[in-house]
Amino acid sequence: MSNNRAEDQNLGMLIKSLLKERSLSMRRLSSLTGINTATISRIVNHKQQAKPSHLQLFAQHLEVPVVKLLQAAGYDVELNEVNTMSDIFVSIDSIQEILISSNFLDHPFNMDQIYLELDKYEQFSLTKEGEQKIFEEYEKKVEQVRGTGPFIHELNKMYKSFIEENNSTEKHKILGSVLLYFILSTDIIPDYVFPFGYLDDCLAVQIGLERLSKLQNSSN
């Protein structure tokens, strides 16, 4: 992340310009985003560094690509990098490498955390309470994230299989664990950390797909 003062000023000017174009005040933007007006003012007047979470909310309500705000704020991120990281078919090793080397996360990334969460949810998916959670909350969660992420397509197929097919216990557990991770997990990577927020969900889906493939191969 660059601390160049000119970059901070560029962000401030960009936000001011967007507010003017959309006939919005800082107070109104505060109301829309939930970010304190004083915080917005400090960011705009280059007295406080904008966090990625701030920029994600600004982008949403100012209707501008978040990459544009990230770049104006001095974050080293390119559009093609964002597109690559949101690809469900990027290998798990590649995603791990991106996360480990990234300066967007404020804590070390550990893949074992995702495996532990999935193992926990496998057992929960076999209970009536776990099944009920999936039936009642999956579609709400998809709507909540507005279908964001290419992993949603794979999740939808998993959900359809979970509710419609007469699966073996092992397949039921694998499908249920991924769906519950998406619905319930406290997120090893918070969803607001752009552009990485859904990569742990993406990794969970990939792990589930690998487990399903191994299960299919072992039964043939």
C-alpha positions as a printed Julia matrix, in Angstrom:
220×3 Matrix{Float64}:
   0.0     0.0     0.0
   1.39    3.39   -0.95
   1.23    6.28    1.49
   1.68    8.89   -1.22
  -0.16   12.06   -0.17
  -1.14   12.85   -3.77
  -2.92    9.51   -4.05
  -4.92   10.3    -0.91
  -5.87   13.65   -2.41
  -6.95   11.92   -5.61
  -9.3     9.73   -3.59
 -10.74   12.77   -1.83
 -11.31   14.61   -5.09
 -12.86   11.53   -6.66
 -15.31   11.04   -3.8
 -16.24   14.74   -3.82
 -16.82   14.57   -7.58
 -18.99   11.45   -7.26
 -21.02   13.0    -4.44
 -21.65   16.1    -6.56
 -22.64   14.04   -9.63
 -25.13   12.05   -7.57
 -26.41   15.04   -5.59
 -25.37   13.43   -2.31
 -23.98   15.01    0.83
 -21.43   13.41    3.12
 -24.17   13.13    5.71
 -26.35   11.2     3.26
 -23.44    8.94    2.31
 -22.92    8.32    6.01
 -26.55    7.3     6.36
 -26.31    4.94    3.37
 -23.04    3.3     4.36
 -23.23    3.37    8.14
 -19.83    5.09    8.24
 -19.6     8.07   10.58
 -19.78   11.42    8.79
 -16.63   12.59   10.56
 -14.78    9.51    9.28
 -15.9    10.2     5.72
 -14.79   13.82    6.06
 -11.35   12.78    7.32
 -10.96   10.32    4.42
 -12.05   12.89    1.84
  -9.72   15.51    3.31
  -6.81   13.04    3.41
  -6.58   13.07    7.21
  -7.4     9.38    7.56
  -6.47    6.4     5.42
  -9.47    4.65    3.87
  -9.8     0.95    4.66
 -10.86   -1.49    1.91
 -14.12   -1.98    3.84
 -14.8     1.78    3.6
 -14.09    1.78   -0.12
 -16.31   -1.22   -0.76
 -19.25    0.59    0.84
 -18.48    3.85   -0.97
 -18.33    1.99   -4.28
 -21.66    0.31   -3.64
 -23.53    3.53   -2.9
 -21.67    5.82   -5.3
 -22.15    3.28   -8.09
 -18.53    3.12   -9.16
 -16.17    0.14   -9.56
 -14.41   -0.43   -6.25
 -11.13   -0.97   -8.1
 -11.23    2.7    -9.11
 -11.46    3.78   -5.47
  -8.81    1.29   -4.37
  -6.39    2.6    -6.98
  -7.16    6.22   -6.07
  -6.43    5.37   -2.43
  -3.05    3.92   -3.4
  -3.8     0.21   -3.07
  -1.73   -1.92   -5.41
  -4.5    -3.77   -7.19
  -5.26   -4.25  -10.87
  -8.58   -5.15  -12.48
  -7.17   -8.29  -14.08
  -5.9    -9.4   -10.65
  -9.41   -9.0    -9.23
 -10.93  -11.0   -12.07
  -8.38  -13.77  -11.61
  -9.04  -14.04   -7.89
 -12.79  -14.35   -8.36
 -12.46  -17.33  -10.69
 -13.84  -20.55   -9.13
 -11.46  -22.58  -11.25
  -8.26  -20.98   -9.97
  -6.4   -23.75   -8.14
  -6.5   -23.93   -4.37
  -2.71  -23.56   -4.31
  -2.93  -20.39   -6.41
  -5.57  -18.86   -4.14
  -3.53  -19.73   -1.05
  -0.48  -18.06   -2.59
  -2.46  -14.9    -3.34
  -3.89  -14.75    0.18
  -0.61  -15.45    1.94
   1.28  -12.8    -0.05
  -1.5   -10.19    0.09
  -1.27   -7.04    2.17
  -5.07   -6.77    2.35
  -5.4    -9.2     5.26
  -4.4    -8.19    8.77
  -3.77  -11.76    9.94
  -1.94  -14.83    8.59
  -4.07  -16.99    6.31
  -4.24  -20.67    7.28
  -5.97  -23.2     5.03
  -6.39  -25.6     7.95
  -9.09  -23.3     9.36
 -11.33  -23.97    6.37
 -10.84  -27.74    6.61
 -11.68  -27.63   10.33
 -14.86  -25.64    9.68
 -15.96  -28.04    6.93
 -15.31  -31.07    9.14
 -17.42  -29.51   11.87
 -20.28  -28.77    9.47
 -20.22  -32.31    8.05
 -21.52  -33.63   11.36
 -23.99  -30.78   11.77
 -25.45  -31.45    8.32
 -26.56  -34.9     9.49
 -28.78  -33.41   12.18
 -32.34  -32.19   11.67
 -31.27  -28.75   12.88
 -28.48  -28.61   10.29
 -30.78  -29.63    7.47
 -33.35  -27.07    8.59
 -30.72  -24.33    8.51
 -29.9   -25.18    4.92
 -33.56  -25.38    3.82
 -34.49  -22.11    5.53
 -31.42  -19.93    5.06
 -29.55  -20.87    1.89
 -31.68  -18.87   -0.54
 -31.75  -15.92    1.88
 -27.96  -15.9     2.02
 -27.66  -16.03   -1.77
 -30.02  -13.07   -1.99
 -28.05  -11.26    0.71
 -24.81  -11.5    -1.25
 -26.72  -10.64   -4.44
 -25.42  -13.69   -6.22
 -21.86  -12.34   -5.98
 -19.12  -14.71   -7.03
 -18.79  -17.43   -9.64
 -18.86  -20.0    -6.81
 -22.6   -19.31   -6.47
 -23.29  -21.38   -9.6
 -21.58  -24.39   -8.05
 -23.3   -23.78   -4.71
 -26.69  -23.7    -6.41
 -25.99  -27.09   -7.99
 -24.92  -28.44   -4.6
 -28.07  -27.08   -2.98
 -30.27  -28.63   -5.66
 -28.55  -31.97   -5.18
 -28.85  -31.71   -1.41
 -32.6   -31.09   -1.42
 -33.68  -33.13   -4.44
 -31.48  -36.2    -4.64
 -31.42  -39.38   -2.58
 -27.76  -39.1    -1.62
 -25.54  -41.42    0.34
 -24.62  -40.32    3.85
 -21.11  -39.39    2.72
 -22.33  -37.26   -0.2
 -24.98  -35.68    2.05
 -22.26  -34.71    4.54
 -19.99  -33.17    1.9
 -22.77  -31.16    0.27
 -24.16  -30.07    3.62
 -20.79  -28.97    4.98
 -20.13  -26.62    2.05
 -23.64  -25.17    2.17
 -23.43  -24.63    5.93
 -20.0   -23.03    5.59
 -21.51  -20.53    3.18
 -24.55  -19.9     5.4
 -23.11  -19.97    8.91
 -19.36  -19.53    8.89
 -17.99  -16.5    10.7
 -15.73  -16.16    7.66
 -12.01  -16.65    7.97
 -11.84  -13.84    5.44
 -14.59  -11.25    6.13
 -16.85  -10.7     3.11
 -16.14   -6.97    3.06
 -12.38   -7.43    2.46
 -12.36   -6.68   -1.27
 -11.42   -8.41   -3.47
 -10.77  -11.42   -1.25
 -13.98  -11.51    0.79
 -15.53  -14.57   -0.85
 -12.35  -16.53   -1.51
 -12.72  -18.65    1.61
 -16.23  -19.59    0.4
 -14.69  -20.28   -3.01
 -12.06  -22.49   -1.38
 -14.74  -24.33    0.61
 -16.62  -25.03   -2.63
 -13.46  -26.29   -4.32
 -12.66  -28.56   -1.38
 -16.22  -29.89   -1.53
 -15.96  -30.54   -5.26
 -12.68  -32.41   -4.75
 -14.22  -34.52   -2.0
 -17.23  -35.3    -4.17
 -14.94  -36.31   -7.05
 -12.94  -38.65   -4.8
 -16.16  -40.13   -3.46
 -17.45  -40.7    -7.0
 -14.18  -42.33   -8.05
 -14.11  -44.62   -5.02
 -17.64  -45.84   -5.74
 -16.88  -46.7    -9.39
